[in-house]
Amino acid sequence: MSRLLDKLSITKQFVLIFLMALAIMASGTGMALLHSYNLHLGAKKKELQDILDTTRTITSYYVAQAQSGAMTTQEAQSKALAAISAIRYDNSNYIFVVGEDGTILSELNPALNGTNQMNLADADGHPVFKPLIEAAMAGQPAYNSYAFPQIAGGPPEPKIALAVEVPQWRWIIGTGVYVTEIRTDMLNYLLGLAEIFTPLLAAYVALAVWVMGRQKDLLNGLSGTMRRLAGGALHGSIPGLQRADEIGDMARAVQVFKENAQEKQRLEAEAQAQSQRLEDERKRNEAEREAAAKELAFVVHELASGLERLSGGDLMIRLNTGFGSGYEKLRQDFNAAMDKLHETMRAIAHNTSGVRSGAGEITQAADDLSRRTEHQAASLEQTAAALDQVTATIRKTAESADGARKTAETAKADAEHSGAVVRETVEAMSGIETSSKQIGNIIGVIDEIAFQTNLLALNAGVEAARAGDAGRGFAVVATEVRSLAQRSADAAKEIKQLISASGQQVETGVRLVGETGKALTRIAEHVAQLNGLVSDIAAAAREQAAGLSEVNSAVNQMDQVTQQNAAMVEQTTAASHGLEKEARELAQLVGQFIIRGAEPVPAMAPKREQVPELA
């Protein structure tokens, strides 16, 4: 879109904007008309609904009259149809009444009354009454659109209709309105708008043409001025500077371009003069750089020669030829560094011999210490192993003593328990003896009861004998009672004898159990003494095991320390050998330098005599 606009001139772009504005106005007007048409159509539909509500109210009145008996149904229907037929609105619009089967009951054309028009359709085949009847009977009245002549014999015109039901009489009451009436109203409304807006539109077009022409002249003037500025003509006037609109902003921007171009010419002249001055300065600096380069080359040559001799090990080199003022301090620093390095290397060469000798002695001593430490570590390891065995033996003895102590404690507990059981047995047998005596007493009572019963039975027999035949049966019973009493007395005597024998045996058992309890008491005392002795032995064994465990821990700790010392001695020995090797390498490196007054470094330091190992 932007590329298309770039190809158009400003005038054409203004025209395009003007046409787009007209199109937007036309679209807005069309949408407003459509909205107005829908409002009118909605108003008409609302009017149809209100008219049908009024008509149904009238019909409901006559229905109520018929139901109350004030009128017959036929009379009420006739008066209702007459009232509906008389209704007119909007000059020619009317209300029709049909039955639910499609029979016309009241219509503008009386010739249709009594005919069935259920399947009546317009020229396009759209049914007229059927959709209205079905919607009304369903209780959901809906609008139906169809074409119907407005004048008898005239052409069909679009029409919308609505119907409602009178269920008591099975009537369908409906009415309709022609859409052409709404369209006529809209056309009149549109013509009124055209009369108002046509002069305004003409004035708008004239104003737009005048504004576009004026803006075009100003833009053409600015375009010509910019072309002249581009050609180098910087002394012409710029039109439109006094305007306060966008064209004035453009004119002021062009004025800025003009001032910038004039400033550019001035700066170019100054730049040319500055360029000449810079060229002269460059030549002077180049001559100075050549002189400095020669001096630098001399300095580099002298330093390279000195460093070359230094790399060969000559520490006697010195730079005696003076440098320029800019590099003289460098020569002095080089000579001072060589003096310092010479003194340092001479000191290193002097001390290297002592270092090698000391390193040899340290190595010999470290070797001797390593052997002794290894021997000591082996001895401590054997001692620790022997102590481990002794400790294990004593610990086992302590465990055995603990086991014996526990066994003695168990035996003591069993003896004490047996004594308690014996005491309980004695008490139980004493209770049995007491119970036997009580049973003997009870049996004595039973014997006396049997004796008394025998006497009573004897007396009863005597009395029965006196009674003669009447007491014969009672005499037999008395005899049986005497027999039972005698048998009870005999049984009681036998039980008493048995209980007496049991009492003697119980006394004997009590005496024997008592003697057993005394023996168990003595056994418990001996077991307690044995338990004390075993406890003392176990405590002594535990103390010996604890002491040996501490000794063993100390020996093991000494063994660990000795092992660590041995490892450290090995590290020390390795370090001393490394130190001796590095001392030899240092002597070889120092020997490469030429040093004033340096003594030759010996090849190997003497070793000490070997110290005999410890037994």
Secondary structure as UniProt FT lines:
FT   HELIX           2..6
FT   HELIX           10..68
FT   HELIX           73..85
FT   TURN            90..92
FT   STRAND          95..99
FT   TURN            100..101
FT   STRAND          103..106
FT   HELIX           110..112
FT   TURN            113..114
FT   TURN            118..119
FT   TURN            123..124
FT   HELIX           130..137
FT   TURN            138..139
FT   STRAND          144..149
FT   TURN            152..153
FT   STRAND          156..166
FT   TURN            167..170
FT   STRAND          171..178
FT   HELIX           179..231
FT   TURN            239..242
FT   HELIX           246..311
FT   TURN            312..313
FT   TURN            315..316
FT   TURN            325..327
FT   HELIX           328..467
FT   HELIX           468..471
FT   HELIX           472..590
FT   TURN            591..592
FT   TURN            596..597
//
